[in-house]
Amino acid sequence: MSNMSDTHVHSDQSKDAVDSVMALCEEAIGKGLGEITITDHYEPRPYGNDNTGYNPMQAWLQVRLARLRYGQDLGIRLGVELGQPHLYPEESLSIIASVPYDYILASVHTDRKGRTYFEKDYAGQDMREIRETYLTEVLHLVRWGRFDGIAHLDVPARYAGGEAFDIARSADLTRMVLKEIIHRGKALELNTKGWTGADGGRHFSPDVKVLKWYRELGGEMITLGSDAHNKRDLGREFGRAAAVLTGLGFTHTVSFTDRTPVWISLTDGTRRMEEICAVV
């Protein structure tokens, strides 16, 4: 796992996570990770931020302190996971501008009424309609474009049942989203938390078929994210994920420093910052 970067990590500033930034850094070093990005939730809703404990200045301070303590052994980046920012652009852009983030990760966690996909009742519902409404919202998010990477492209599969929600069943719309991600120069996340199939098998998010489409369409920028909400899950299944990506023809993953892609070789872990071609 040496030199691999986990770009989707939650600390105790996310209400559904438990470990401090310091504890996450210690665990990451113990697991041989080269870098982590702290991406706590900022979740606007029609009634206000759903993760009220998040404070950008406090997040920045915690990362700065962690760099002082662990920076010789671990890269520690400051990110944020913005939920549906395109629906709340003024609020979201204010967060983005508030501190010097390395990485803005964007997600669609809710519908336009603010109801989360975790809370939805899928029994007896038209799954195609739910799936295509979700994917259309992701398309709007990608076209908004004020972020660096898109998280867990098929996240409702965790709650709706992966086979039923499978975005590959809406191939044209899914491919349209992937083309837009590529066209706008955004990164696609391989989220190793993924979802569990009816047979108990673990699937990445998005699933391998969709990752294959992304590569065939010319996609190259792909991040690895454990979506860890506790330190035990840091870097989960990164070895398997790297093997899958290599098998699909990817040669690098990316992470972000100062909102700039850093390419990380899947072969030897060497790192290259895209815009200045400097080894970092």
C-alpha positions in Angstrom: 0.0 0.0 0.0 3.1 2.2 0.1 2.6 5.6 -1.6 -1.1 5.0 -2.3 -3.4 7.9 -1.5 -6.8 7.5 0.2 -8.7 10.6 -1.0 -12.0 10.1 0.8 -11.6 10.0 4.6 -13.9 11.2 7.3 -12.8 12.4 10.7 -14.9 13.2 13.8 -16.0 16.5 12.2 -18.5 14.3 10.2 -21.4 13.4 12.4 -21.3 9.8 11.2 -17.6 9.3 11.8 -15.7 8.7 15.1 -11.9 9.2 14.9 -9.8 12.3 15.2 -7.5 13.5 12.4 -4.5 12.5 14.6 -5.8 9.0 15.1 -6.5 8.6 11.3 -2.9 9.7 10.6 -1.4 7.2 13.0 -3.5 4.4 11.5 -2.6 5.4 7.9 1.1 5.3 8.7 0.7 1.9 10.3 -1.0 0.6 7.2 1.7 2.0 4.9 -0.4 4.6 3.1 1.5 7.4 1.6 -1.2 10.1 1.8 -4.7 10.7 3.1 -7.2 13.5 2.3 -9.6 14.5 5.1 -13.0 15.0 3.3 -15.5 15.7 6.0 -19.1 16.3 5.1 -20.7 19.7 4.3 -24.3 18.8 3.6 -26.6 21.7 2.7 -30.4 21.0 2.9 -33.4 23.2 2.4 -33.4 23.7 6.2 -29.7 24.3 6.6 -26.4 22.3 6.9 -27.1 18.7 8.0 -23.6 18.2 9.4 -23.7 21.1 11.9 -20.4 20.1 13.5 -18.3 21.0 10.4 -16.2 24.1 10.7 -13.8 24.8 7.8 -11.3 26.7 9.9 -11.2 24.0 12.5 -10.7 21.4 9.7 -7.8 23.4 8.3 -6.3 23.8 11.8 -6.5 20.1 12.5 -4.8 19.2 9.2 -2.0 21.8 9.9 -1.4 20.3 13.3 -1.3 16.8 11.9 1.2 17.9 9.3 3.5 19.2 12.0 3.3 15.9 13.9 3.2 13.4 11.1 4.2 15.2 7.9 7.5 13.5 7.6 5.8 10.1 7.3 2.5 10.9 5.6 1.0 13.3 3.2 -2.0 14.9 4.8 -4.4 16.9 2.5 -7.4 19.1 3.4 -10.5 18.3 1.4 -14.3 18.5 1.9 -17.1 16.4 0.6 -19.8 18.7 -0.6 -23.3 17.2 -0.8 -25.3 18.4 -3.9 -23.4 21.7 -4.1 -25.0 22.7 -7.4 -28.4 22.9 -5.6 -26.9 25.3 -3.1 -24.3 27.2 -5.1 -23.9 30.3 -3.0 -23.5 28.4 0.2 -21.2 25.8 -1.4 -18.9 28.4 -3.0 -18.6 30.2 0.3 -17.3 27.0 1.9 -14.9 26.4 -1.0 -13.4 29.9 -0.6 -13.2 29.8 3.2 -9.9 27.9 3.6 -7.1 26.6 1.2 -8.6 23.3 0.3 -6.5 20.8 -1.6 -9.5 18.8 -2.9 -13.2 19.4 -3.4 -15.1 16.1 -3.6 -18.7 16.4 -4.8 -21.6 14.0 -4.1 -25.3 13.7 -4.7 -26.7 12.4 -1.4 -30.2 13.8 -1.5 -33.0 14.5 -3.9 -34.2 18.0 -4.6 -36.5 18.0 -1.6 -33.5 17.2 0.7 -34.4 13.6 1.3 -31.4 11.3 1.5 -31.1 8.2 -0.6 -30.3 6.4 2.7 -33.8 7.3 3.9 -35.8 6.4 0.9 -38.2 3.5 0.8 -37.5 1.6 -2.4 -40.0 -1.2 -1.9 -42.4 -1.3 -4.9 -40.9 1.8 -6.5 -40.0 2.3 -10.1 -36.3 1.7 -9.8 -35.6 3.0 -13.4 -37.2 6.3 -12.6 -35.3 6.6 -9.3 -32.0 5.6 -11.0 -32.4 8.0 -14.0 -33.6 10.9 -11.8 -30.4 10.4 -9.7 -28.1 10.1 -12.7 -29.7 13.3 -14.2 -28.9 15.1 -11.0 -25.3 13.9 -11.1 -25.1 15.2 -14.7 -26.3 18.6 -13.5 -23.6 18.5 -10.7 -20.9 17.7 -13.2 -21.9 20.5 -15.5 -21.9 22.9 -12.5 -18.3 21.9 -12.3 -16.9 23.8 -9.3 -15.2 20.7 -7.8 -12.3 18.3 -8.5 -13.7 14.8 -8.2 -17.0 13.0 -8.2 -17.7 10.6 -5.3 -19.3 7.1 -5.4 -21.1 7.5 -8.7 -23.8 4.9 -7.9 -24.2 5.5 -4.1 -27.9 4.7 -3.9 -27.0 1.1 -4.8 -25.8 0.8 -1.1 -29.4 1.2 0.0 -31.6 0.3 -2.9 -30.0 -3.0 -3.7 -27.1 -3.0 -6.1 -28.6 -5.3 -8.7 -31.8 -3.3 -8.8 -30.2 0.1 -9.0 -27.3 -1.0 -11.3 -26.6 2.2 -13.3 -25.3 0.0 -16.2 -29.0 -0.6 -16.8 -29.3 3.0 -17.9 -26.3 2.7 -20.1 -26.9 5.8 -22.3 -27.4 8.2 -19.4 -24.5 6.7 -17.5 -22.2 7.1 -20.5 -23.3 10.7 -20.9 -22.3 11.4 -17.3 -18.9 9.7 -17.8 -18.3 11.7 -21.0 -19.1 14.9 -19.2 -16.7 14.0 -16.3 -14.0 13.5 -18.9 -14.8 16.6 -21.0 -14.7 18.8 -17.9 -11.5 17.4 -16.6 -12.9 16.0 -13.4 -11.7 12.9 -11.5 -13.9 9.8 -11.1 -13.7 8.1 -7.7 -13.3 4.4 -7.3 -15.0 4.1 -3.9 -13.9 0.9 -2.2 -16.7 1.0 0.4 -19.0 0.2 -2.5 -22.1 -2.0 -2.0 -22.9 -5.6 -1.2 -24.7 -7.7 -3.8 -27.6 -10.1 -3.1 -25.1 -13.0 -3.0 -22.9 -11.2 -0.4 -20.3 -10.3 -2.9 -18.6 -6.9 -2.6 -18.8 -4.4 -5.5 -16.8 -1.2 -6.0 -18.7 2.1 -6.6 -19.0 2.4 -9.5 -18.9 -1.2 -10.4 -16.2 -2.6 -12.7 -18.4 -2.5 -15.8 -18.8 1.3 -15.4 -15.1 1.7 -14.7 -14.4 -0.1 -18.0 -16.7 2.2 -19.9 -14.9 5.2 -18.3 -11.6 3.9 -19.5 -12.9 3.1 -23.0 -14.3 6.6 -23.3 -10.9 8.0 -22.6 -11.1 8.6 -18.9 -7.8 8.6 -17.1 -8.2 10.6 -13.9 -9.4 8.2 -11.2 -9.0 8.5 -7.4 -9.1 5.8 -4.8 -11.3 6.5 -1.8 -12.1 4.2 1.1 -14.9 6.5 2.3 -13.7 5.5 5.8 -15.8 6.7 8.7 -13.4 5.0 11.2 -9.7 4.4 11.1 -10.1 0.6 10.6 -11.5 1.2 7.1 -8.6 3.4 5.8 -7.3 2.0 2.6 -9.8 -0.9 2.5 -9.3 -3.2 -0.5 -6.8 -0.9 -2.2 -4.8 -3.8 -3.3 -7.7 -5.3 -5.1 -8.8 -1.9 -6.5 -5.3 -1.3 -7.9 -5.3 -4.8 -9.6 -8.7 -4.1 -11.1 -7.6 -0.7 -12.4 -4.4 -2.2 -13.9 -6.4 -4.9 -15.6 -8.6 -2.2 -17.2 -5.6 -0.4 -18.6 -5.2 2.4 -16.0 -1.5 3.3 -15.3 -2.1 5.9 -12.5 -4.4 7.1 -9.9 -4.6 10.8 -8.9 -4.8 12.8 -5.7 -5.0 16.6 -5.4 -2.7 19.1 -3.8 -3.7 22.8 -4.0 -6.6 21.7 -6.4 -4.0 20.3 -8.8 -3.9 16.6 -9.9 -1.0 14.6 -8.7 -0.5 11.4 -10.7 0.5 8.3 -8.8 1.9 5.4 -10.7 0.2 2.0 -10.1 3.5 0.3 -10.9 6.0 2.0 -8.6 4.1 4.7 -6.7 6.1 7.6 -8.1 4.2 10.9 -8.1 4.0 13.6 -10.7 2.2 17.0 -10.5 0.4 17.5 -13.8 0.7 21.2 -14.3 4.4 21.6 -13.5 5.6 18.1 -14.3 7.5 18.0 -11.0 8.2 15.0 -8.9 6.7 15.5 -5.4 
